[in-house]
Amino acid sequence: MLPDFRLEKFFTRWEFAARHHLTASDAESCRLGELLDDPQELMDLPLSYIPSEGGLELRQAIAATYDKIQVDQILTFCGAEEGLYCAMHCLLDRDCHAVVTYPNYQAMEELPIQLAGSVSGLALRPENDWEPDLDELRSLLRPNTRLVCVNFPNNPTGKVMTQRGWLELLNVLRERQIWLFSDEVYRGLERDPSHTLPQAADLYERALSLNVLSKAYGLPGLRLGWIACQDPQLMQRLLGFKLYLSICNSAPSEWLACRALTRGAQLLQRNRQLTRANLCLWDEFFAAREHLFEWKRPEGGCVAFPRYLGSEGVEAWCQAMLEQGGCLFLPASIYRSGLGQVPADRFRLGYGRKGLKEGLEALGRLV
């Protein structure tokens, strides 16, 4: 039995009830009309079944976002969560060991804990600027280690691994032929484009690159994600597992996803500009309150994990901000891990959406 999904359960209660959603994990969305050249095309779309692996046009558009991945190395899913769920079930069993970075999105550790024989945590620590220690990774690996799971740009810290560290991590796994599950849903929102990491599936034949239109592209309502992988046998196993879940995606969602990806560069550029502007607002907010917060700009994505220094503690502070002013954050307890200790004085904020100035004005009055 899977435990409560803390983050999603919290959002079920508060995401649409709080006045100021200051912890959103996605970038600004767009309206349907912005994706359409001719609305009549959508009106004429048949509401029929589509290929389970994803329509050819969509997979071609996705493959174009990679350097080496081909159309038959793409499998689409109903959001990123379904892709993650299928991958963990296809890769893990009770005879194997897995390593997962933390703090993390809860599903990335809970599913391995449920499915693998044992799981070790690779800590991302603030004193190391959230960069994973690859010597520690080597020490965690065992003869039966089958899978390592990572997420960069990271949720919740906003960390982007160094290029050197990323390539070294891939080499460590390649030497031992260990699978890599790489959550890349925030790729494209790096502060410095030169720090954008190569996608794992392009570089390593036993890597799975997970992506989705929900985060960097800002289109969560399409519920459209995918996995890229060079291994044909694993891709067939993933497809077989998907057939017990969604079977296929929504035809309108796939059609709109194709249109979105043709505008992908513009959507990412718009959201990069917005995140840069919003980070300036957070910079000003924290600079005026250094006695209460420890703040360092994240390197990518649209979430960050600052430290709260107040005497009442971050849990009480987040609750007070929500109850007194409708300002929503995720306190550190949402990110607690069964794999190791997550700093208990942190909270997640978001900076990918419009309207942040109004929320910060309300928060400033409360603080």
C-alpha positions as CSV (number, residue, x, y, z in Angstrom):
1,M,0.0,0.0,0.0
2,L,1.4,3.3,-1.0
3,P,1.5,6.0,1.7
4,D,-0.4,9.3,1.4
5,F,1.1,11.5,-1.3
6,R,1.8,14.4,1.0
7,L,2.3,17.1,-1.7
8,E,-0.7,16.2,-3.8
9,K,-3.0,15.7,-0.8
10,F,-1.9,19.2,0.4
11,F,-2.6,20.7,-3.0
12,T,-6.0,19.0,-3.2
13,R,-7.0,21.0,-0.1
14,W,-5.3,24.3,-0.8
15,E,-4.1,24.8,-4.4
16,F,-7.3,26.3,-5.6
17,A,-8.5,27.7,-2.3
18,A,-5.5,29.9,-1.3
19,R,-5.6,33.5,-2.6
20,H,-1.9,33.7,-3.5
21,H,-0.3,30.5,-4.9
22,L,3.3,31.3,-4.1
23,T,4.6,27.7,-4.4
24,A,3.4,26.7,-7.9
25,S,5.7,24.2,-9.6
26,D,4.8,25.0,-13.2
27,A,5.5,28.0,-15.5
28,E,2.8,30.3,-16.8
29,S,0.3,28.6,-19.0
30,C,-1.3,29.9,-22.2
31,R,-4.8,30.0,-23.6
32,L,-6.1,27.5,-26.1
33,G,-6.4,30.1,-28.8
34,E,-2.7,30.8,-28.6
35,L,-1.9,27.3,-29.9
36,L,-4.3,27.5,-32.9
37,D,-3.7,28.9,-36.3
38,D,-7.2,27.9,-37.5
39,P,-9.7,27.0,-34.7
40,Q,-11.7,25.0,-37.3
41,E,-8.9,22.4,-37.4
42,L,-9.8,21.5,-33.8
43,M,-13.5,21.5,-34.5
44,D,-12.8,18.9,-37.2
45,L,-10.7,16.6,-35.0
46,P,-12.1,13.1,-34.6
47,L,-12.6,12.0,-31.0
48,S,-11.3,8.5,-31.6
49,Y,-8.6,6.3,-30.2
50,I,-5.0,7.0,-31.2
51,P,-1.9,4.8,-31.2
52,S,-0.9,3.7,-27.7
53,E,2.7,4.8,-28.1
54,G,1.6,8.2,-29.2
55,G,0.7,9.5,-32.7
56,L,3.5,9.7,-35.2
57,E,3.3,13.5,-35.6
58,L,3.6,14.0,-31.9
59,R,6.5,11.6,-31.5
60,Q,8.3,13.3,-34.4
61,A,7.9,16.7,-32.7
62,I,9.2,15.3,-29.4
63,A,12.2,13.5,-31.1
64,A,13.1,16.9,-32.6
65,T,13.8,18.2,-29.1
66,Y,16.7,15.6,-28.7
67,D,20.0,15.4,-30.4
68,K,20.1,11.6,-31.2
69,I,16.8,10.1,-30.0
70,Q,14.6,8.8,-32.9
71,V,10.8,8.6,-33.2
72,D,10.7,4.9,-32.3
73,Q,12.6,5.7,-29.1
74,I,9.8,7.9,-27.7
75,L,6.8,6.7,-25.7
76,T,4.1,9.1,-24.6
77,F,2.1,9.0,-21.4
78,C,-0.8,10.7,-19.6
79,G,1.5,13.2,-17.8
80,A,4.9,12.5,-16.3
81,E,3.5,10.6,-13.3
82,E,2.3,7.7,-15.5
83,G,5.7,7.5,-17.2
84,L,7.4,7.4,-13.8
85,Y,5.0,4.7,-12.6
86,C,5.5,2.5,-15.6
87,A,9.3,2.9,-15.5
88,M,9.6,1.9,-11.9
89,H,7.4,-1.2,-12.3
90,C,9.3,-2.3,-15.4
91,L,12.8,-1.8,-14.0
92,L,12.6,-2.8,-10.3
93,D,11.9,-6.0,-8.4
94,R,12.7,-7.4,-5.0
95,D,16.1,-8.8,-6.1
96,C,17.5,-5.4,-6.9
97,H,18.8,-2.2,-5.2
98,A,18.1,1.4,-6.3
99,V,19.6,4.8,-5.4
100,V,17.5,7.9,-5.4
101,T,18.5,11.6,-4.9
102,Y,16.6,13.5,-2.2
103,P,14.9,15.9,-1.5
104,N,12.7,14.9,-4.3
105,Y,9.2,14.6,-5.8
106,Q,7.7,12.0,-3.5
107,A,6.7,9.5,-6.1
108,M,10.4,9.1,-7.3
109,E,11.3,7.6,-3.9
110,E,8.1,5.9,-2.8
111,L,7.7,3.7,-5.8
112,P,11.3,2.3,-5.6
113,I,10.8,1.8,-1.8
114,Q,7.7,-0.2,-2.6
115,L,9.1,-2.2,-5.6
116,A,12.9,-2.7,-5.0
117,G,14.5,-5.0,-2.4
118,S,16.4,-2.0,-1.0
119,V,16.8,1.7,-1.7
120,S,19.6,4.1,-0.7
121,G,19.3,7.9,-0.7
122,L,21.9,10.2,-2.3
123,A,21.6,13.4,-0.4
124,L,21.5,16.9,-2.0
125,R,22.9,19.1,0.7
126,P,22.8,22.9,1.0
127,E,26.4,23.0,2.3
128,N,27.4,21.4,-1.0
129,D,25.2,23.8,-3.0
130,W,22.8,20.9,-3.5
131,E,25.3,19.2,-5.9
132,P,25.4,15.4,-5.5
133,D,28.6,13.9,-4.2
134,L,29.7,11.3,-6.7
135,D,32.1,9.7,-4.3
136,E,29.1,9.1,-2.1
137,L,27.2,7.7,-5.0
138,R,30.0,5.2,-5.7
139,S,30.0,4.2,-2.1
140,L,26.2,3.5,-2.3
141,L,26.4,1.2,-5.3
142,R,26.1,-2.5,-4.8
143,P,26.5,-5.6,-7.0
144,N,22.7,-5.7,-7.4
145,T,22.2,-1.9,-8.0
146,R,19.9,-1.7,-11.0
147,L,18.7,1.9,-11.1
148,V,19.7,5.4,-10.1
149,C,17.1,8.1,-10.1
150,V,17.9,11.8,-10.4
151,N,16.1,15.1,-11.1
152,F,17.8,18.2,-12.6
153,P,16.9,21.0,-12.6
154,N,15.8,19.8,-9.2
155,N,12.4,20.1,-7.5
156,P,12.5,21.6,-4.9
157,T,16.0,23.1,-4.8
158,G,16.3,24.5,-8.3
159,K,19.8,22.9,-8.6
160,V,21.4,22.2,-12.0
161,M,24.3,19.8,-11.8
162,T,27.6,21.0,-13.3
163,Q,28.3,19.7,-16.8
164,R,31.4,18.0,-15.5
165,G,29.5,16.3,-12.7
166,W,26.7,15.2,-15.0
167,L,29.1,13.5,-17.5
168,E,31.0,11.9,-14.6
169,L,27.7,10.5,-13.2
170,L,26.9,9.0,-16.5
171,N,30.3,7.4,-16.7
172,V,30.0,5.9,-13.3
173,L,26.7,4.2,-14.3
174,R,28.0,3.2,-17.7
175,E,31.0,1.4,-16.2
176,R,28.5,-0.8,-14.2
177,Q,25.7,-0.8,-16.8
178,I,23.3,0.6,-14.3
179,W,20.0,2.1,-15.5
180,L,19.5,5.9,-15.1
181,F,16.1,7.4,-14.6
182,S,16.5,11.1,-15.3
183,D,13.6,13.5,-14.5
184,E,14.1,16.4,-16.9
185,V,10.7,18.1,-16.6
186,Y,12.3,21.6,-15.9
187,R,14.8,21.5,-18.7
188,G,14.7,24.7,-20.7
189,L,14.3,27.0,-17.7
190,E,18.0,27.3,-16.7
191,R,19.1,30.8,-15.6
192,D,22.2,30.4,-17.8
193,P,21.4,28.5,-21.0
194,S,25.0,27.4,-21.2
195,H,24.4,25.3,-18.1
196,T,21.6,23.3,-19.7
197,L,22.5,19.6,-19.4
198,P,22.5,17.2,-22.3
199,Q,19.5,14.9,-22.1
200,A,20.5,11.6,-20.6
201,A,18.8,9.5,-23.2
202,D,20.9,11.1,-25.9
203,L,24.2,10.2,-24.1
204,Y,23.6,6.8,-22.5
205,E,22.0,3.7,-23.9
206,R,20.6,2.7,-20.5
207,A,19.1,6.0,-19.6
208,L,15.4,7.0,-19.5
209,S,14.7,10.7,-20.0
210,L,11.4,11.8,-18.5
211,N,9.7,15.0,-19.7
212,V,6.3,16.6,-19.9
213,L,4.6,19.7,-21.2
214,S,3.4,20.6,-17.7
215,K,6.4,22.4,-16.2
216,A,8.8,24.3,-18.4
217,Y,6.3,24.7,-21.2
218,G,3.5,25.6,-18.8
219,L,0.8,23.3,-20.2
220,P,-0.3,21.0,-17.4
221,G,-3.9,20.8,-18.6
222,L,-2.8,18.8,-21.6
223,R,-1.6,15.9,-19.4
224,L,1.0,14.9,-21.9
225,G,4.4,13.4,-20.9
226,W,6.9,11.1,-22.5
227,I,10.0,8.9,-21.9
228,A,12.9,8.8,-24.3
229,C,15.1,5.7,-24.2
230,Q,17.5,3.9,-26.7
231,D,16.7,0.4,-25.5
232,P,14.0,-1.2,-27.7
233,Q,13.2,-4.1,-25.3
234,L,12.6,-1.7,-22.4
235,M,10.4,0.5,-24.5
236,Q,8.2,-2.5,-25.4
237,R,7.9,-3.4,-21.7
238,L,6.9,0.2,-20.9
239,L,4.3,0.1,-23.6
240,G,3.0,-3.2,-22.3
241,F,2.6,-1.7,-18.8
242,K,0.9,1.4,-20.1
243,L,-1.7,-0.8,-21.8
244,Y,-3.0,-1.7,-18.3
245,L,-3.3,2.1,-17.4
246,S,-4.3,4.8,-19.8
247,I,-4.0,2.6,-23.0
248,C,-3.6,5.8,-25.1
249,N,-3.7,9.5,-24.6
250,S,-6.5,12.0,-25.3
251,A,-6.6,12.8,-29.1
252,P,-7.3,16.5,-28.5
253,S,-4.4,16.6,-26.0
254,E,-2.0,15.0,-28.5
255,W,-3.1,17.3,-31.3
256,L,-2.6,20.4,-29.1
257,A,0.7,19.1,-27.9
258,C,2.0,18.9,-31.4
259,R,0.9,22.6,-31.9
260,A,2.6,23.5,-28.6
261,L,5.9,21.9,-29.6
262,T,6.0,23.7,-32.9
263,R,6.0,26.8,-30.7
264,G,8.2,25.2,-28.1
265,A,11.1,27.6,-28.4
266,Q,8.8,30.6,-28.0
267,L,7.0,29.1,-25.0
268,L,10.3,28.4,-23.3
269,Q,11.7,31.8,-24.1
270,R,8.6,33.5,-22.7
271,N,8.8,31.5,-19.5
272,R,12.5,32.1,-19.1
273,Q,11.9,35.8,-19.3
274,L,9.1,35.6,-16.8
275,T,11.1,33.5,-14.3
276,R,14.0,36.0,-14.5
277,A,11.7,38.9,-13.8
278,N,10.0,37.0,-10.9
279,L,13.4,36.1,-9.4
280,C,14.2,39.8,-9.2
281,L,11.0,40.3,-7.2
282,W,12.0,37.5,-4.8
283,D,15.6,39.0,-4.6
284,E,14.1,42.3,-3.4
285,F,11.8,40.7,-1.0
286,F,14.5,38.6,0.7
287,A,17.1,41.4,0.6
288,A,14.8,43.5,2.8
289,R,14.3,40.6,5.3
290,E,17.7,39.0,5.7
291,H,17.1,38.5,9.4
292,L,14.2,36.1,8.5
293,F,15.4,34.3,5.4
294,E,18.5,32.8,3.9
295,W,18.2,33.1,0.1
296,K,20.3,31.9,-2.8
297,R,19.0,32.1,-6.4
298,P,18.1,28.7,-7.9
299,E,20.0,27.7,-11.1
300,G,17.0,26.4,-13.0
301,G,13.4,25.4,-13.1
302,C,10.7,27.6,-11.4
303,V,10.9,26.5,-7.7
304,A,13.3,27.2,-4.9
305,F,14.0,26.0,-1.4
306,P,15.0,29.0,0.8
307,R,15.6,28.8,4.6
308,Y,13.4,30.3,7.2
309,L,15.2,31.7,10.2
310,G,12.3,32.8,12.4
311,S,12.1,31.4,16.0
312,E,8.7,29.8,15.5
313,G,9.9,27.5,12.8
314,V,9.0,27.1,9.2
315,E,6.0,24.8,9.7
316,A,4.2,27.3,11.9
317,W,5.3,30.2,9.7
318,C,3.9,28.6,6.5
319,Q,0.6,27.8,8.4
320,A,0.3,31.4,9.6
321,M,0.9,32.8,6.1
322,L,-1.8,30.6,4.7
323,E,-4.4,31.2,7.4
324,Q,-3.8,34.9,7.9
325,G,-3.2,36.0,4.3
326,G,-4.0,33.2,2.0
327,C,-0.3,32.9,0.9
328,L,0.5,29.3,0.0
329,F,3.9,27.6,0.5
330,L,5.1,24.1,0.9
331,P,6.9,23.6,4.3
332,A,9.9,21.2,4.7
333,S,7.6,18.5,6.1
334,I,6.1,17.9,2.7
335,Y,9.6,17.0,1.5
336,R,10.6,14.7,4.3
337,S,12.2,11.5,3.0
338,G,12.5,7.9,4.1
339,L,16.0,7.9,2.7
340,G,17.6,10.5,4.8
341,Q,17.3,13.8,6.6
342,V,15.9,16.8,4.6
343,P,16.6,20.2,6.2
344,A,13.7,21.0,8.4
345,D,13.9,24.8,8.1
346,R,13.2,25.1,4.4
347,F,10.1,25.9,2.3
348,R,9.3,25.7,-1.4
349,L,8.3,28.7,-3.3
350,G,7.5,29.2,-7.0
351,Y,8.4,31.9,-9.4
352,G,7.1,30.7,-12.8
353,R,3.7,32.4,-13.0
354,K,2.3,35.9,-13.6
355,G,0.8,37.8,-10.7
356,L,3.7,37.3,-8.3
357,K,3.9,41.0,-7.4
358,E,0.4,41.0,-5.9
359,G,1.2,37.9,-3.9
360,L,4.5,39.4,-2.6
361,E,2.7,42.6,-1.6
362,A,0.3,40.5,0.5
363,L,3.1,38.4,1.9
364,G,5.1,41.6,2.8
365,R,2.2,43.0,4.8
366,L,2.0,39.7,6.8
367,V,5.7,39.4,7.4
